[in-house]
Amino acid sequence: MSDLFEILNKLDELKYGWIDIYGETHLYSMKDFRRIYKTMSIETVLEKKLGICMEQVYLTHLLLDEKKIPNKMFCTRIYEGEDFNDLDADEHMHCFVLFYRDNKVYQLEHPNWERIGIYEFDNEESAINSINEYYINMSGGHARPVTEFYEVEPNLTFKEFNVYINSLDRQKRVGK
């Protein structure tokens, strides 16, 4: 497990935050996120030492890949169609990564600063259901699809990232 603690230590160098389209840094705040957010490249994440769940999960995925640890990235969110345009609405999305070792499934959580750590599950289904249930409860009981995704392209708006996730919904899993 020392390889995993190396990854967590690398992630601990990051703060939860993002750089807006004007170059301003936002730490632990989602104010105006829908209006001025763009995904950052991994190089920018490492240089600026910050990222939100999308970038942190993608970095985690790449670090796990470097160590040849099988893993998958997922997104849980309150579903928003491509025509959703309420730029003042709260953002209800969280990305997470699962990795697979010794016939177990683990979540390596870092972007949710209230749950930083490594969590063990018996299988992928129980991991996804448990994590999704946590976010269903946080969002007041709203059903949340969970979708596996494969990359985080730089310079996407929140809406563009959501459209990308929606395009993958053939693998969608809906919670309560």
C-alpha positions in Angstrom: 0.0 0.0 0.0 3.0 2.3 0.2 2.5 3.1 -3.6 -1.0 4.4 -2.7 0.3 6.6 0.1 2.8 8.0 -2.4 -0.2 9.0 -4.6 -2.1 10.5 -1.6 1.0 12.5 -0.6 1.3 13.8 -4.2 -2.4 14.8 -4.1 -1.9 16.4 -0.7 0.3 19.0 -2.4 -2.9 20.2 -4.2 -5.6 22.6 -2.9 -9.2 22.3 -4.0 -9.6 25.1 -6.4 -9.7 26.3 -10.0 -8.5 29.1 -12.3 -11.2 31.0 -14.1 -11.2 32.3 -17.7 -9.7 35.5 -16.5 -6.8 33.8 -14.7 -8.1 34.4 -11.2 -7.7 31.6 -8.6 -10.7 30.3 -6.7 -10.0 28.2 -3.6 -12.7 26.1 -1.8 -15.4 28.2 -3.6 -17.8 27.4 -6.4 -19.0 31.0 -6.8 -19.6 31.8 -10.5 -18.3 28.3 -11.4 -20.8 27.7 -14.2 -20.0 31.0 -15.7 -16.2 31.2 -15.7 -14.8 27.7 -15.1 -12.6 25.8 -17.7 -10.9 22.5 -17.0 -7.2 22.7 -16.6 -4.5 20.6 -18.1 -2.6 18.2 -15.8 0.5 20.3 -16.4 -1.4 23.4 -15.0 -2.8 21.4 -12.1 0.7 20.3 -11.1 2.2 23.8 -11.7 -0.5 25.7 -9.8 -1.0 22.9 -7.3 -4.8 23.0 -7.4 -7.7 21.3 -9.0 -11.4 20.4 -8.5 -12.7 16.9 -8.5 -12.5 16.5 -12.3 -8.8 17.4 -12.5 -7.8 15.7 -9.2 -9.5 12.4 -10.3 -7.9 12.5 -13.7 -4.5 13.1 -12.1 -5.2 10.2 -9.7 -6.1 8.0 -12.6 -2.8 8.9 -14.4 -0.8 8.2 -11.2 -2.5 4.9 -10.7 -1.8 4.0 -14.4 1.9 4.9 -13.9 2.0 2.3 -11.1 0.1 -0.2 -13.2 -2.9 -0.3 -10.8 -6.1 -0.9 -12.7 -8.6 1.9 -12.1 -11.7 3.6 -13.5 -13.1 7.2 -13.2 -16.8 7.9 -12.5 -19.0 10.9 -12.3 -22.1 11.2 -10.1 -24.4 14.1 -10.7 -27.9 15.4 -10.8 -28.8 14.9 -14.4 -28.7 18.1 -16.6 -29.6 17.8 -20.2 -27.7 19.7 -23.0 -30.4 22.4 -22.9 -29.8 23.2 -19.2 -28.7 26.9 -19.1 -29.3 28.1 -15.6 -25.9 29.6 -14.9 -26.9 30.5 -11.4 -27.9 26.9 -10.4 -25.7 25.1 -7.9 -23.4 22.6 -9.3 -24.2 19.0 -8.2 -21.4 16.9 -9.7 -18.6 14.8 -8.1 -16.0 12.7 -9.9 -14.3 9.8 -8.2 -11.8 7.1 -9.0 -12.0 3.4 -8.1 -9.0 1.1 -8.2 -8.8 -2.7 -8.1 -6.3 -4.8 -6.1 -6.4 -8.2 -4.4 -10.0 -9.0 -5.4 -11.2 -5.8 -3.7 -12.3 -2.4 -4.9 -11.0 0.8 -3.4 -11.9 4.4 -3.7 -9.0 6.8 -3.4 -10.7 10.1 -2.4 -8.9 13.4 -2.3 -11.0 16.2 -3.9 -13.7 15.9 -1.2 -11.6 17.3 1.6 -14.1 15.9 4.2 -13.4 12.3 3.1 -9.8 12.2 2.1 -8.5 8.6 2.3 -8.7 5.1 0.8 -12.0 3.2 1.2 -12.4 -0.5 0.7 -15.4 -2.2 -0.8 -16.2 -5.9 -1.7 -16.9 -5.1 -5.3 -17.5 -2.3 -7.9 -21.2 -2.3 -7.5 -21.1 -1.8 -3.7 -18.5 0.9 -4.1 -20.5 2.8 -6.7 -23.8 2.4 -4.7 -22.2 3.5 -1.4 -20.4 6.5 -2.9 -23.5 7.5 -4.9 -25.7 7.2 -1.8 -23.4 9.7 0.0 -23.9 12.3 -2.7 -27.7 11.5 -3.0 -27.9 12.4 0.7 -25.8 15.5 0.2 -28.1 16.7 -2.6 -31.3 16.3 -0.6 -32.3 12.8 -1.9 -32.2 13.6 -5.7 -31.5 10.6 -7.9 -28.0 10.8 -9.5 -26.8 8.9 -12.5 -23.2 7.5 -12.2 -21.3 7.3 -15.4 -17.8 6.0 -16.2 -15.6 8.5 -18.1 -12.2 8.3 -19.7 -10.5 11.6 -19.8 -10.7 15.3 -18.8 -9.8 17.5 -21.8 -8.4 20.9 -20.9 -10.4 24.1 -21.6 -13.9 22.6 -21.2 -16.6 24.6 -19.5 -18.7 22.9 -16.9 -21.5 22.6 -19.4 -19.2 21.1 -22.0 -17.9 18.6 -19.5 -21.4 17.7 -18.5 -22.3 17.1 -22.2 -19.3 14.8 -22.5 -20.5 12.8 -19.5 -24.0 12.7 -20.9 -22.6 11.3 -24.1 -21.4 8.3 -22.2 -24.7 7.6 -20.5 -25.0 4.2 -22.1 -23.2 3.1 -19.0 -25.3 5.2 -16.7 -26.3 3.8 -13.3 -29.1 5.6 -11.4 -29.3 5.8 -7.7 -32.5 5.9 -5.6 
